[in-house]
Amino acid sequence: MSTTSPRLALTLPVNTDSMSSADNMLSTNYDNIDTNCHCRLVANQAAVTTPFNGQHIRSAADSANFFRKNGVWVASNSAPASLTPFKGSANNASAITVNASELEITQVTFTAVAGRKYLVRCCIDYASDNLVSETSVEITQRIRYAAGADVTTSGTLLHTKIFHSFLGYAPAITIAEFFPNANAQYTVGVYALRTAGTDAIVVSKNSRDSNIVVMDWGT
């Protein structure tokens, strides 16, 4: 007579009698069914020894955040509100003169989660040293990123925008989206260079608004 179990399990029968557990052990895989048909509670992502795409976990080591397996562990839409949207900001420490060589204005370092979208907002005050608008000058502003705690002019280009005509302090605002491919530390920086004209353009020391802000924008 077939044995019984209070739990439902799935198996591929090896004979014509799909109700006989004497041959195919109908109830031996109930642990896999019970632990993986819902959101699995684990100590950390590495504790899942046989992950599969589509699997959901809640990791105690990652501030009890929710993750979904999609090649890599991706933070889920159901991530709790404890995830801090603000990831960092920075200002240039002093006024900077922009010339024909690309130079860094400022940068910010943060820890990213793969699969999430990060909003990078830059607000730079450019000003001509002339008393009239310098219409022939062109400033190219670039946003770059790199893995780790620093980024340079050789960092991966994320966004480029060109600005013209400078009179007084005119804030130049750019917004870019950043999609990291790993759970890791990244640094995003804003850079500028003069690509046309000869007038000196100054980046003021910005005390009114952050030169660069990084926000976690969800998935």
N, C-alpha and C positions, 0 to 999 in steps of 0.2 A: 504494500500500500504506500502511496506517496506521502512524504513528510510535508508538514505545513509550516508556515512562518507568518507572523503578524505583519510583516513588511512585504511590500510589493517590489519585485525585482524583475529585470529583463534579461533574457538569454536567448541564444540561437539554438534551437533544439537540434540534437545530433541524431534523433530517430523520429519515428512517426508518432510516438507518444509524448506530446509536448507538455503533459501534466506530470510526467514522472521525473522526480528530482533524484532518483537513484542513479540515473545515467548522466543527466546534464546539470545537476545541482542547481535547481531553479533559484534558490535563495542565497547562494554564496556571494553574489555581487551586490547585495543590498547596501553595503557601506558606500560604494561609489555612487549609487543612485541617491542616497540620503544626503551626502555631503556636497554634491555638485548640481543638484537640480534647483538650488536656491543660491543666495549670496553666501559664499563660504567665509567664515571667520578664521583668519590666519595670523600668525605672529608677524610675518613679513612676506614679501612677494616670493623670496627664495624658498619659503616653506612649502610652496606648491610644487611638488616634485614632478607631476605629469600634467602641466597646464595644457589647455586646448583653447583655440580661438572661440570667443563668445562667452568664456567663463567669467563670472563675476566674483570678486573677493572684497573683503574689507580688511585692510592691513593695520594691525595695531602699531606697527613700527612707523607708519606714515601718518601719524595723528588720526588714526582710525578713518582714513579716507577710503573711498570706494574706487576700485579699478576694474577695467574690463580688458580681457586678453584679446589683442588684435595684432599678432606678431610680437609686439611688446606689450607690457602692461600700460594701459592708457587710463588716465583719471576719468571716472565716469561722470555723466551728467548729474548723477545723484550725489555728487560730492557735497559734504555738509557745508554749512555757512561758515564754519571755522576756518576754511581756506581764506587767507587774507588776500583780497584783490590787489592791494597796493604792494608792489614788489620793490620799489626804490625810486629815488630821484637824485639829481645832482645839478649843481650850478658851476659855471666857470668862476675861478677864484679871483680873477682880475680881468681888466679889459684886454682884448686880443686884437691885433692888427692882422687882417686877412690879406694875403698876397697871392702870388702865382703858385705857391707850394701848398699842398693840402696839409692842414693842421687840425689837431684835435681841439674841440671846444670843451667837451666834458664827456664822461662816461658813467655808467652805472652797472653794477654786478648783482645778479640775483640767481636763485635756484629755480630751474624750470622743470615742468612735468611734461613728458612726451605726450603729444596729442592735444594739448591745450593751446589756445590762441592767446598771444600776448600783444597788447596794444602799446606801441611806442610813440609817445607824443613829444615833439621838440618845439620849443618856443625860443627863438634867438632874436635878440635886438641888434640889427645892423644899422650903421650910421656912416654917412660920408663925411670926410673931413673938410669938404667944401661947404660954402654957405648956400649953394644952389644944388638942385637935384642933379646927381651924376647919372645921366641916362645911358651913358655908354658903358658903364660898369655892369658886369655880370658876375654874380656869385653863385657857385654851384655848392649846394649843401648835400652832404651824403650821410646816411646812417649805415653803420657797419656793425657786425657782431663777430664774436669768436667764442669758442668753448674755453672755459677757465676764468681766471680772475683779471684778465686784461685783454684789451683789443687795440690794434694799431691801424695805421693806414693800409695795411695789407689784409685786414679783416674782410670777411665776406660782405659784399655790398648788399644791403637790404632795401635801400630806397635812395633815390636821387631827385632833387628838385632845383630848378634854376630861378633866381630872383633878380629883378632889374629895378633901377631907379631908387636911390636912397637919399632921403632928406629928413634930418632929425632921426629920432629913434623909432624905427618901424619894425614891430615884431613880425618875424617870419615863422609861421606855424606849419609844421609838417606832421603827418600821422602815418605810421606804417604798422603792418601786422607781421608778427613773428611767430613761426610754427616750429618749435624745436623738435628734433627727432630722437631725443634721449632725455632721460631723467638726469639732469646734470646742471652744473653751474655754467652760466653764460654771462658775457659782458657785452653791452650794447653801447656804442659811442656815436656822437654826432661830430661831423667834420665839415670844414669849409675851405674853399679856395677861390681865388679870383680867376675866372676863365675868359674875361674880356675887359678892356679898358685899363686905365693906369692909376686911377684914383685909389687912395688907401681907404679901405672900409674897415670900420672898427666894430668888434663885437663887445658891447658894453658888459660890465659886471652886472648881472641880472639879479636884483634883490626883490623884484616884484613877482616873478614867476619862475618855476623851475625850468632850466634849460632842457632837461630831459626827464621824462616820467615813464615808468614801465608799469602796466596794469595787467593782471590776469583777467582775460576777457572770456573765459569759459571754453567750451568745446563746440 
